Amino acid sequence: MGYDEMDVKELLSEAIGNGIITLDDVRKKMAMMRRRDILKAHKYKIWQGKDGKWYTHFYDETKADHRRLVKRSTQKELENLIVNTYCEENAEDEITLTTVYPMWLQYFQLHTLKSASVKRYSTEWSRFYEGTKIATIPLKKFNKLMLDEWAHGMIKTNHMTKKQYYTMSFIMRHCMEYAIDRGFINSNPFAQVKINAKMFRKEKKKSDETQVYLENEQPLIIEEAWKEYEENPDNTTSLAVILQFYLGVRPGELVALKESDVSRDHIHIQHMETSCYTEGPDGKFRKTSREVVEHTKTDAGDREIPLIEKAKLVIKLAMAANERNGCSGSYLFMNQGKRITENAIACRLRKYCKYLDIPYRSPHKVRKTVISSMIDEGIHINTVRKIIGHEDERTTYNNYCYDRKRPEEIVSQLDRALDKNYNRKNVIDFPNGREKITEVTKEVTKNGQISDNKKRREILIK
């Protein structure tokens, strides 16, 4: 009477549960069976030579007869060599994304100073890969069709934007390249996958009033910050809010400014505040602190910004406050001997908005406000790009260009731009153009329709 696989599993489970055998017994038995199967599958003869050593051959394509002779002192040592060699050779066939990911993440950590990036990809792994089918398939079984279906399926199921997809697929792309470098696979079929751009969810650009401070709001905030500075000139946080409107730097760059970064007419942006993350025992990354690092977000972020006169005044007052408080020569913006943080800027800005009864926008949106102001004033886009630290002007236009005018001001602008009688700047006067308009007007009925369609067409195309 035979047993199928399910019967064997049930019998083993029952035997372990009743204490007849232990799990270790089962593991040892399975290891012995695997060892026996490997030795049985070894296609080369095993023999003892006249010298008492034990011999066999392994496949070797570099040899003329594709065989490499090996020997060991005892039969057990030789059999151990055969088993270990087989396991090593076949281990590569079982390598999956789950196998490679922790190795790649450790490798990635060696090549970046940004713990926030490590944390981001750890989150992406947990969200999109961990425990999924694609993470358990051996890499050697991957092919273009399989990965194409996976990629488009991920986009469709998760309604991904282009940016979300490329962040998610970063792990797949780089794990595959890492696996090639390690010799686990010979090629990367994911590199051949082409995404249909129509699959991406289109991102609607957010309304202007939610992304920037309007022209009438900015002076109110600056005035409120000046009032607070006058009440407490030793706390430079209010000065930092003001300077943000004159520099347009990233909030993390603002609070990392040092007195030594300031020259007569420029300020050098070369540091930034960043969140630091550490990996816990559970493998999850958690924020532990915020520190200043000696680099900017990108290479383009290391830059010098021209200072307008009002910016020079703010900097001069901040340095004077530092001198009064005995903390000169360090960070530009200090409070009670300590560097102010990005969070302090946000709290102060929120306070002003609440008092003034205007919608709060984050310090990063002050940056958008400054950039939009520069574009409104006709500053060349390449100059704007360099001042604000973008690598590509398309980023500036697509994500940082907003209208700062109130709705009624926009209507006035339209009226000036589109009214044909306004200095006649935008009007092209065709010969007999006014006569044709007058003739058409006479044909309009009370319902706003030209009574004779044929005649209307004749008049308009003459």
TIZA-693324 format. One line per field, with one value per residue (C-alpha): residue in three letters; y, z, x. Coordinates in Angstrom, 1 decimal. Example, Ala and Ser with C-alpha at 12.3 -4.5 7.8 and 13.67 -1.06 7.14 Angstrom:
<lofis>
r	[ALA  SER]
north	[-4.5  -1.1]
up	[7.8  7.1]
east	[12.3  13.7]
</lofis>
This chain:
<lofis>
r	[MET  GLY  TYR  ASP  GLU  MET  ASP  VAL  LYS  GLU  LEU  LEU  SER  GLU  ALA  ILE  GLY  ASN  GLY  ILE  ILE  THR  LEU  ASP  ASP  VAL  ARG  LYS  LYS  MET  ALA  MET  MET  ARG  ARG  ARG  ASP  ILE  LEU  LYS  ALA  HIS  LYS  TYR  LYS  ILE  TRP  GLN  GLY  LYS  ASP  GLY  LYS  TRP  TYR  THR  HIS  PHE  TYR  ASP  GLU  THR  LYS  ALA  ASP  HIS  ARG  ARG  LEU  VAL  LYS  ARG  SER  THR  GLN  LYS  GLU  LEU  GLU  ASN  LEU  ILE  VAL  ASN  THR  TYR  CYS  GLU  GLU  ASN  ALA  GLU  ASP  GLU  ILE  THR  LEU  THR  THR  VAL  TYR  PRO  MET  TRP  LEU  GLN  TYR  PHE  GLN  LEU  HIS  THR  LEU  LYS  SER  ALA  SER  VAL  LYS  ARG  TYR  SER  THR  GLU  TRP  SER  ARG  PHE  TYR  GLU  GLY  THR  LYS  ILE  ALA  THR  ILE  PRO  LEU  LYS  LYS  PHE  ASN  LYS  LEU  MET  LEU  ASP  GLU  TRP  ALA  HIS  GLY  MET  ILE  LYS  THR  ASN  HIS  MET  THR  LYS  LYS  GLN  TYR  TYR  THR  MET  SER  PHE  ILE  MET  ARG  HIS  CYS  MET  GLU  TYR  ALA  ILE  ASP  ARG  GLY  PHE  ILE  ASN  SER  ASN  PRO  PHE  ALA  GLN  VAL  LYS  ILE  ASN  ALA  LYS  MET  PHE  ARG  LYS  GLU  LYS  LYS  LYS  SER  ASP  GLU  THR  GLN  VAL  TYR  LEU  GLU  ASN  GLU  GLN  PRO  LEU  ILE  ILE  GLU  GLU  ALA  TRP  LYS  GLU  TYR  GLU  GLU  ASN  PRO  ASP  ASN  THR  THR  SER  LEU  ALA  VAL  ILE  LEU  GLN  PHE  TYR  LEU  GLY  VAL  ARG  PRO  GLY  GLU  LEU  VAL  ALA  LEU  LYS  GLU  SER  ASP  VAL  SER  ARG  ASP  HIS  ILE  HIS  ILE  GLN  HIS  MET  GLU  THR  SER  CYS  TYR  THR  GLU  GLY  PRO  ASP  GLY  LYS  PHE  ARG  LYS  THR  SER  ARG  GLU  VAL  VAL  GLU  HIS  THR  LYS  THR  ASP  ALA  GLY  ASP  ARG  GLU  ILE  PRO  LEU  ILE  GLU  LYS  ALA  LYS  LEU  VAL  ILE  LYS  LEU  ALA  MET  ALA  ALA  ASN  GLU  ARG  ASN  GLY  CYS  SER  GLY  SER  TYR  LEU  PHE  MET  ASN  GLN  GLY  LYS  ARG  ILE  THR  GLU  ASN  ALA  ILE  ALA  CYS  ARG  LEU  ARG  LYS  TYR  CYS  LYS  TYR  LEU  ASP  ILE  PRO  TYR  ARG  SER  PRO  HIS  LYS  VAL  ARG  LYS  THR  VAL  ILE  SER  SER  MET  ILE  ASP  GLU  GLY  ILE  HIS  ILE  ASN  THR  VAL  ARG  LYS  ILE  ILE  GLY  HIS  GLU  ASP  GLU  ARG  THR  THR  TYR  ASN  ASN  TYR  CYS  TYR  ASP  ARG  LYS  ARG  PRO  GLU  GLU  ILE  VAL  SER  GLN  LEU  ASP  ARG  ALA  LEU  ASP  LYS  ASN  TYR  ASN  ARG  LYS  ASN  VAL  ILE  ASP  PHE  PRO  ASN  GLY  ARG  GLU  LYS  ILE  THR  GLU  VAL  THR  LYS  GLU  VAL  THR  LYS  ASN  GLY  GLN  ILE  SER  ASP  ASN  LYS  LYS  ARG  ARG  GLU  ILE  LEU  ILE  LYS]
north	[0.0  3.3  6.8  10.0  13.2  14.6  11.3  11.4  15.0  14.2  11.2  13.2  16.0  13.6  11.8  15.1  16.2  13.0  13.2  10.0  11.9  15.4  18.0  17.6  13.9  14.8  17.4  14.9  12.2  14.6  15.7  12.1  11.4  14.4  13.4  9.9  11.3  13.6  10.9  8.6  11.3  11.9  10.4  9.9  6.8  7.0  4.8  4.3  4.5  2.4  5.3  4.9  8.2  8.5  9.8  11.0  13.5  16.7  18.3  21.0  22.6  24.0  20.5  18.6  15.7  18.0  16.2  17.4  14.8  15.4  13.4  13.4  11.4  9.5  8.4  10.6  13.7  13.0  12.4  15.7  17.5  16.1  17.0  20.6  21.2  20.1  22.3  25.3  24.8  24.4  27.1  29.7  28.0  28.8  32.5  34.8  38.5  37.5  36.1  39.0  42.0  42.0  41.6  44.5  46.8  46.3  47.1  50.1  51.4  51.4  53.7  56.4  58.9  59.3  57.0  58.4  56.7  53.4  53.7  54.6  51.4  49.3  50.6  49.9  46.3  45.7  47.3  45.8  42.8  41.0  37.8  38.2  35.5  37.5  37.6  33.8  32.9  31.9  34.8  32.3  31.7  35.4  36.3  39.5  38.4  37.5  40.8  42.8  41.3  41.9  45.6  46.5  44.6  46.6  49.9  48.9  47.4  50.2  53.0  54.3  57.5  57.5  58.6  56.0  53.2  54.2  54.4  51.0  49.3  50.7  47.6  45.2  47.1  47.3  43.9  42.3  44.3  43.3  39.7  39.9  41.4  38.6  36.0  34.7  35.4  36.3  38.9  41.2  40.7  43.5  46.0  44.9  45.8  48.9  50.5  51.8  55.4  55.5  53.1  55.7  57.6  61.3  63.7  66.7  69.8  71.2  74.6  77.6  79.0  75.7  75.7  79.3  82.4  85.0  88.5  90.1  87.4  87.4  91.0  90.3  87.2  89.1  92.0  89.7  88.1  91.5  92.3  89.1  89.8  93.3  91.7  89.0  89.9  87.1  84.4  84.3  81.9  84.8  86.1  82.7  82.9  86.3  85.2  82.1  84.6  86.2  83.1  80.3  77.7  74.3  74.4  71.9  74.1  77.2  75.9  74.4  77.8  78.8  82.2  81.1  80.5  84.3  86.5  90.1  89.7  85.9  83.0  79.6  76.7  73.6  71.8  70.5  69.2  65.6  62.9  60.0  56.5  53.3  49.7  48.1  44.4  43.8  45.1  48.2  51.6  54.3  58.0  58.6  62.2  65.2  66.1  68.5  66.7  68.3  68.0  69.1  67.1  67.0  68.2  71.2  72.0  73.2  76.8  80.5  82.7  86.5  88.5  91.3  94.2  93.0  89.6  91.2  93.1  89.9  88.1  91.0  91.0  87.2  87.5  90.3  88.2  85.3  87.6  88.9  85.3  84.1  81.7  83.4  81.5  78.6  78.3  81.4  80.9  80.0  79.9  79.7  78.5  75.7  75.5  76.0  73.1  72.8  72.0  75.3  77.2  75.3  76.0  79.7  80.0  78.2  80.6  83.6  82.2  81.4  84.9  86.5  84.1  82.9  79.3  77.7  76.4  74.6  76.1  74.2  76.1  79.4  78.0  77.6  81.1  82.6  80.6  81.6  85.3  85.1  83.6  86.3  88.9  87.5  86.2  83.8  80.2  79.0  81.6  80.6  77.0  77.7  79.9  77.4  74.3  72.3  70.1  70.5  73.5  71.2  70.4  74.1  74.7  71.6  71.6  75.1  77.5  78.8  82.0  84.2  86.6  86.7  85.6  89.2  90.2  87.4  88.7  92.2  90.7  88.9  92.0  93.9  91.1  90.2  93.4  94.4  98.1  98.0  100.0  97.6  95.7  92.3  93.1  92.2  94.4  92.7  94.7  95.3  93.4  95.9  96.0  92.2  92.2  94.9  93.0  89.8  91.7  92.9  89.3  88.3  87.6  88.2  84.6  85.2  83.2  84.3  83.8  82.5  79.9  80.0  83.7  83.5  81.2  83.4  86.5  84.9  83.3  86.2]
up	[0.0  -1.1  0.3  -1.7  -0.8  1.3  3.3  4.0  5.2  7.5  8.9  9.6  11.1  13.4  14.4  15.3  17.2  19.2  20.1  18.1  16.1  16.3  13.6  13.8  13.1  9.9  8.8  9.3  7.4  4.5  4.4  4.3  1.4  -0.5  0.0  -1.3  -4.3  -5.2  -5.0  -7.1  -9.7  -9.9  -13.3  -12.8  -11.2  -7.6  -6.9  -4.5  -6.0  -5.3  -3.1  -0.8  -2.0  -3.3  -6.9  -9.2  -12.0  -12.3  -15.5  -16.8  -20.2  -20.2  -20.4  -23.7  -22.5  -20.4  -17.2  -14.2  -11.8  -8.1  -5.1  -1.3  1.5  2.5  0.7  3.0  2.2  -1.5  -1.1  0.9  -1.9  -4.5  -2.4  -1.7  -5.3  -6.5  -4.0  -4.9  -8.6  -8.2  -5.6  -8.5  -10.0  -6.8  -6.5  -6.5  -5.9  -2.2  -2.2  -4.0  -2.5  1.0  -0.7  -3.1  -0.4  1.6  -1.5  -2.2  1.3  0.7  -2.3  -0.9  1.9  1.9  4.5  3.4  0.0  1.7  3.8  0.7  -1.2  2.0  2.0  -1.7  -1.2  1.6  -0.4  -3.8  -3.7  -0.3  -0.3  -4.0  -6.7  -8.7  -5.6  -5.4  -9.0  -9.8  -11.7  -14.3  -15.3  -15.9  -19.5  -21.2  -21.6  -17.9  -16.7  -19.3  -17.9  -14.3  -15.0  -16.8  -14.3  -11.4  -13.2  -13.9  -10.5  -8.5  -10.8  -10.9  -12.2  -14.2  -11.2  -8.9  -11.4  -11.8  -8.0  -7.6  -10.5  -9.3  -7.1  -10.0  -12.4  -9.9  -8.4  -11.8  -12.6  -9.3  -10.0  -13.3  -11.5  -9.0  -11.8  -10.8  -14.2  -17.6  -18.9  -17.7  -19.6  -17.7  -19.7  -22.8  -21.3  -22.8  -21.0  -22.8  -21.6  -21.9  -19.0  -16.5  -14.5  -15.5  -12.7  -12.7  -11.9  -8.5  -8.4  -8.2  -4.9  -3.1  -4.3  -3.9  -1.7  -3.7  -4.5  -1.8  0.8  0.7  2.1  4.9  6.0  5.8  7.8  10.5  10.7  11.0  13.9  15.7  15.1  16.7  19.7  20.1  18.1  19.6  18.0  14.3  13.2  12.0  10.0  8.4  7.2  5.6  3.9  2.4  0.4  -0.9  -1.8  -2.7  -1.4  -0.2  3.5  4.4  2.7  4.5  8.1  7.1  6.1  7.8  8.4  6.4  3.3  3.0  0.8  -0.1  -2.8  -2.8  -0.6  -1.2  -0.9  -0.1  2.9  3.7  6.7  6.1  8.0  9.2  9.3  11.0  10.5  13.4  14.4  12.4  9.2  9.1  8.8  11.3  11.5  14.3  13.9  11.5  10.7  8.4  5.7  3.6  0.3  -1.5  -3.0  -6.4  -8.1  -9.4  -5.8  -5.0  -6.2  -5.4  -5.2  -5.8  -2.7  -3.1  -0.6  1.6  1.9  2.9  5.7  7.0  7.0  8.8  11.5  12.0  12.4  14.9  16.9  16.9  18.2  21.0  22.0  21.8  18.9  16.0  13.4  13.2  11.6  10.3  12.1  15.8  18.7  22.3  20.9  18.8  15.0  14.1  12.2  9.2  11.5  13.3  10.0  9.2  12.7  12.5  9.0  10.1  13.0  10.7  8.4  11.2  12.6  9.2  8.3  5.0  3.9  5.1  2.5  3.5  3.4  0.2  -1.3  -0.4  -2.7  -5.4  -4.7  -5.3  -8.5  -9.9  -9.0  -10.9  -14.0  -13.8  -13.9  -17.1  -15.7  -18.2  -17.4  -17.4  -14.8  -12.7  -13.0  -11.8  -8.9  -7.5  -8.1  -10.7  -13.2  -15.9  -16.7  -17.5  -13.7  -13.0  -15.5  -14.8  -11.0  -9.8  -12.2  -10.8  -11.2  -8.0  -9.0  -7.5  -9.8  -10.3  -11.3  -13.8  -15.3  -15.6  -17.3  -19.8  -20.5  -21.3  -23.3  -25.4  -25.8  -29.4  -28.6  -26.0  -27.9  -30.8  -30.0  -30.6  -33.6  -37.2  -39.4  -42.7  -45.7  -45.5  -42.2  -40.4  -43.3  -43.2  -39.4  -39.9  -42.7  -40.6  -37.6  -39.7  -40.5  -36.8  -35.6  -32.1  -31.2  -32.1  -35.3  -38.8  -40.6  -43.8  -43.3  -46.9  -46.8  -43.6  -45.1  -48.2  -46.1  -43.9  -46.7  -49.0]
east	[0.0  1.5  1.3  1.0  2.9  0.1  -0.1  3.6  3.4  0.5  2.2  5.4  3.4  1.6  4.8  6.5  3.4  3.3  7.0  7.8  10.5  11.8  12.2  16.0  15.5  13.6  16.2  19.1  17.2  16.5  20.1  21.2  18.8  20.0  23.6  22.8  21.0  23.9  26.5  24.2  23.9  27.7  28.5  32.2  33.8  35.0  38.1  40.9  44.4  47.4  48.7  45.7  44.1  40.6  40.0  37.2  36.7  34.7  33.5  35.9  35.3  38.9  40.4  40.8  38.6  36.4  37.5  39.5  41.0  40.6  41.8  41.3  42.9  39.7  36.5  34.4  36.5  36.0  32.3  32.0  33.8  31.4  28.3  29.6  30.6  27.2  25.4  27.5  27.0  23.2  22.8  22.9  19.9  18.0  19.0  16.0  15.3  14.8  18.3  19.9  18.0  19.8  23.2  22.4  21.1  24.3  26.2  24.0  24.7  28.4  27.9  25.7  25.8  22.0  20.4  17.0  17.5  18.3  15.2  13.1  14.1  13.6  10.0  9.6  10.8  8.3  5.5  6.0  8.3  8.4  6.3  5.3  5.7  8.3  10.6  10.7  11.3  15.0  16.7  17.9  14.2  13.5  12.8  11.6  8.0  7.7  9.2  7.2  4.0  5.1  6.1  2.9  0.8  2.4  1.7  -1.9  -2.7  -1.2  -2.2  1.4  2.7  5.9  7.9  6.3  7.1  10.7  11.2  9.6  11.5  14.8  15.2  14.5  16.9  19.8  19.4  19.6  22.8  24.2  23.4  25.4  28.4  28.3  28.2  24.7  23.3  24.8  22.3  19.5  16.2  14.6  16.8  14.8  11.4  9.9  7.0  4.0  3.9  0.1  -0.2  1.1  -1.4  -1.2  -0.5  -2.7  -0.7  -1.8  -3.6  -1.3  -2.8  -1.9  1.7  2.9  2.3  0.4  1.8  -0.3  0.5  4.3  4.8  2.4  4.4  7.7  6.3  5.1  8.5  10.2  7.8  8.8  12.5  12.1  10.4  13.1  16.3  18.3  16.2  17.1  14.4  12.2  15.2  15.6  12.0  12.6  15.8  14.0  11.9  15.1  17.1  14.7  17.0  15.8  14.7  17.4  20.0  18.7  19.2  22.6  24.1  27.3  28.7  31.7  29.5  28.8  31.0  30.4  27.9  27.2  26.3  27.7  25.2  27.2  25.6  22.2  20.2  19.0  17.2  19.3  17.9  19.2  18.2  16.5  16.6  13.5  15.2  13.0  14.7  13.7  14.5  17.0  18.1  18.5  22.1  24.0  25.9  28.7  27.0  23.9  21.0  22.6  25.8  23.9  23.0  26.5  26.2  26.7  23.6  23.8  22.6  20.1  20.5  17.7  19.3  22.6  20.8  19.1  22.5  24.2  21.5  21.8  25.6  25.1  22.7  25.2  28.0  25.8  25.0  28.6  28.1  29.8  31.7  29.3  25.8  24.1  20.8  21.0  18.7  20.0  23.4  21.9  21.4  17.7  16.1  14.0  11.1  11.5  11.1  7.9  6.5  7.3  5.8  2.6  2.3  2.5  -0.1  -2.5  -2.2  -2.7  -5.5  -4.0  -3.5  -0.3  2.2  5.3  8.9  9.5  6.6  8.4  11.1  8.4  7.2  10.7  11.3  7.9  8.7  12.0  10.3  7.6  10.3  11.7  15.0  16.5  15.5  19.1  20.0  17.0  18.0  21.6  20.5  18.0  20.2  18.3  20.1  17.5  15.3  12.4  12.3  12.0  9.2  7.2  7.3  8.2  6.5  3.1  1.0  1.1  -1.6  -5.1  -8.0  -9.2  -5.7  -5.6  -8.8  -7.3  -4.3  -6.5  -8.4  -5.2  -3.8  -6.9  -8.8  -8.3  -8.6  -5.8  -3.1  -3.9  -0.7  -2.1  -4.3  -3.5  -5.6  -6.5  -7.7  -11.5  -11.5  -13.8  -16.2  -16.6  -17.2  -19.8  -21.5  -21.6  -23.0  -25.9  -26.9  -27.1  -30.6  -32.0  -31.0  -27.3  -27.4  -26.8  -30.1  -28.7  -25.9  -24.9  -24.6  -22.6  -20.1  -19.8  -19.1  -16.5  -14.5  -14.4]
</lofis>
